[in-house]
């Protein structure tokens, strides 16, 4: 226990502070918000946290997050299965879906290559991407990694591992700012970038 707060409140603040983008002051505000909330609200938050950890898994086809074996996008027969958009994470997929216009499938890598951080292709869903392309149904792979050094390196690696396949490899257009993240781009910018994609 600190000088001012009971240990369990301190522990809650520390747990909130471990979340990305949450500093000490915000963590403290969140903890006190929970304390002021009803038991029902606190219980629903606790249940939602447990449910998401127990019930969410990777789609066995595209590796996005889902509660089913296959996600809704992969399950949708109306999607164009000959086109696959490769993204770094599920938030990028969500941003592209919100922009509208894209009707193909996805492949979520769960990161980007960052050798200085010890993240190589074996740490991403690269082999699974090559396996999907090897099945022969995919005719175009759209690389939609972030426009930064890691995203560019990842895109180049994708073009290298898929070079032996009969598949067109394109990159989304540069409507996105260099060094930016797809998840923070507005919907119009994402839609224009998808429409203006170019070969790698």
C-alpha positions in Angstrom: 0.0 0.0 0.0 1.2 3.5 -0.8 1.1 6.3 1.7 -2.3 7.5 0.3 -4.1 4.5 -1.4 -5.0 1.0 -0.5 -3.0 -1.7 -2.3 -5.9 -3.0 -4.4 -6.5 0.5 -5.8 -2.7 0.9 -6.4 -2.7 -2.5 -8.2 -5.7 -1.5 -10.4 -3.9 1.8 -11.4 -0.7 -0.2 -12.2 -2.7 -2.6 -14.4 -4.3 0.2 -16.3 -1.0 1.9 -16.7 0.4 -1.2 -18.4 -2.0 -0.7 -21.3 -0.6 1.1 -24.4 -1.3 4.8 -24.5 -2.4 4.9 -20.8 -0.2 7.1 -18.6 -0.2 7.3 -14.8 -2.8 10.1 -14.7 -5.2 8.4 -17.1 -4.7 5.1 -15.2 -5.6 6.8 -12.0 -8.8 8.4 -13.6 -9.9 5.0 -15.0 -9.4 3.3 -11.6 -11.4 5.9 -9.8 -14.1 5.7 -12.5 -14.4 2.0 -11.8 -14.6 2.7 -8.1 -17.4 5.2 -8.6 -19.3 2.9 -10.9 -22.0 0.5 -9.8 -21.2 -3.1 -9.1 -23.1 -4.0 -12.2 -20.9 -1.8 -14.5 -17.7 -3.1 -12.8 -18.9 -6.7 -13.2 -19.8 -6.2 -16.9 -16.3 -4.8 -17.5 -14.6 -7.7 -15.7 -16.8 -10.2 -17.6 -16.1 -8.5 -21.0 -12.3 -8.7 -20.3 -12.5 -12.4 -19.4 -14.9 -13.2 -22.4 -12.6 -11.5 -24.9 -9.5 -13.5 -23.6 -11.4 -16.8 -23.6 -13.6 -16.4 -26.7 -11.5 -14.7 -29.3 -9.2 -16.6 -31.6 -7.5 -16.3 -35.0 -9.5 -17.1 -38.1 -8.0 -20.3 -39.6 -7.9 -18.8 -43.1 -6.9 -15.1 -42.8 -5.8 -14.9 -39.1 -7.9 -11.9 -38.1 -9.6 -12.0 -34.8 -12.9 -13.9 -34.5 -15.1 -15.8 -32.2 -15.7 -18.5 -34.8 -13.4 -20.9 -36.6 -13.7 -18.8 -39.8 -14.4 -15.1 -39.7 -17.4 -13.5 -41.3 -15.4 -12.0 -44.1 -13.8 -15.3 -45.1 -17.2 -17.0 -44.7 -18.9 -14.5 -47.0 -19.5 -16.1 -50.4 -20.0 -12.7 -51.9 -16.4 -11.7 -51.4 -13.9 -12.0 -54.2 -11.6 -14.9 -53.1 -9.2 -14.2 -56.0 -7.9 -11.0 -54.3 -6.2 -10.9 -50.9 -5.2 -7.8 -49.1 -2.3 -8.3 -46.7 -2.4 -6.1 -43.6 -0.2 -5.9 -40.5 -3.0 -6.2 -38.0 -6.8 -6.5 -37.5 -7.2 -2.7 -36.9 -5.9 -2.1 -40.4 -8.5 -4.6 -41.8 -11.2 -2.7 -39.8 -10.0 0.6 -41.3 -10.1 -0.7 -44.9 -13.6 -2.3 -44.3 -14.9 1.0 -42.9 -13.6 2.9 -46.0 -15.8 0.6 -48.1 -15.2 -0.4 -51.7 -12.9 -3.4 -51.2 -14.7 -6.7 -51.7 -11.8 -9.2 -51.6 -10.4 -11.2 -48.7 -7.6 -10.5 -46.2 -4.5 -11.9 -44.7 -3.4 -10.5 -41.3 0.3 -10.8 -40.6 0.2 -9.8 -36.9 3.0 -7.3 -37.2 5.7 -6.1 -39.6 9.3 -7.1 -40.0 11.6 -5.2 -37.7 15.0 -6.8 -37.5 16.3 -4.3 -34.9 13.5 -5.5 -32.6 14.1 -9.1 -33.4 11.0 -9.5 -35.5 11.6 -11.6 -38.7 9.3 -13.3 -41.2 9.1 -16.4 -39.0 7.4 -14.3 -36.4 4.7 -13.2 -38.8 2.0 -15.2 -40.8 4.3 -15.2 -43.9 4.4 -19.0 -44.4 0.6 -19.1 -44.1 0.3 -16.4 -46.8 2.6 -18.4 -49.2 0.6 -21.5 -48.4 -2.7 -19.7 -49.3 -1.2 -18.4 -52.6 0.2 -21.9 -53.4 -3.4 -23.2 -53.4 -3.9 -21.4 -56.7 -7.2 -19.6 -56.2 -5.6 -16.2 -55.4 -4.8 -14.1 -58.5 -3.8 -10.8 -56.8 -2.1 -10.0 -53.5 -2.5 -6.3 -52.4 0.2 -5.3 -49.9 -1.4 -2.9 -47.5 1.4 -2.6 -44.9 2.1 0.7 -43.2 4.1 3.3 -45.2 7.2 3.2 -42.9 10.5 1.3 -43.0 9.1 -1.8 -41.4 6.0 -1.9 -43.7 8.2 -1.4 -46.7 10.6 -4.2 -45.7 7.6 -6.4 -45.1 6.1 -5.6 -48.5 9.4 -6.3 -50.3 9.7 -9.6 -48.4 6.2 -10.6 -49.5 7.0 -9.8 -53.1 10.1 -12.0 -52.8 8.4 -15.0 -51.3 5.5 -14.9 -53.8 7.7 -14.2 -56.9 7.6 -17.9 -58.0 3.7 -17.9 -58.1 1.4 -16.9 -60.9 0.0 -14.0 -58.8 -0.1 -10.3 -59.4 1.4 -8.4 -56.4 0.3 -4.8 -55.9 0.8 -2.1 -53.2 -1.8 0.3 -52.1 -1.2 3.8 -53.5 0.6 6.5 -51.6 -2.5 8.4 -50.5 -1.3 7.5 -47.0 1.3 9.7 -45.4 4.8 8.2 -45.1 5.5 7.0 -41.6 1.8 6.9 -40.8 -0.4 4.0 -39.7 -3.4 2.8 -41.7 -5.7 2.5 -38.7 -5.5 6.3 -38.2 -6.2 7.3 -41.8 -9.6 8.7 -42.8 -11.9 6.5 -44.9 -11.6 8.5 -48.1 -7.8 8.4 -48.0 -7.9 4.6 -47.5 -10.4 4.1 -50.3 -8.3 6.2 -52.7 -5.1 4.3 -51.7 -6.8 1.0 -52.4 -8.1 2.1 -55.8 -4.7 3.6 -56.8 -2.6 0.5 -55.8 0.4 -0.1 -58.0 2.7 -3.1 -58.8 5.7 -3.8 -56.6 
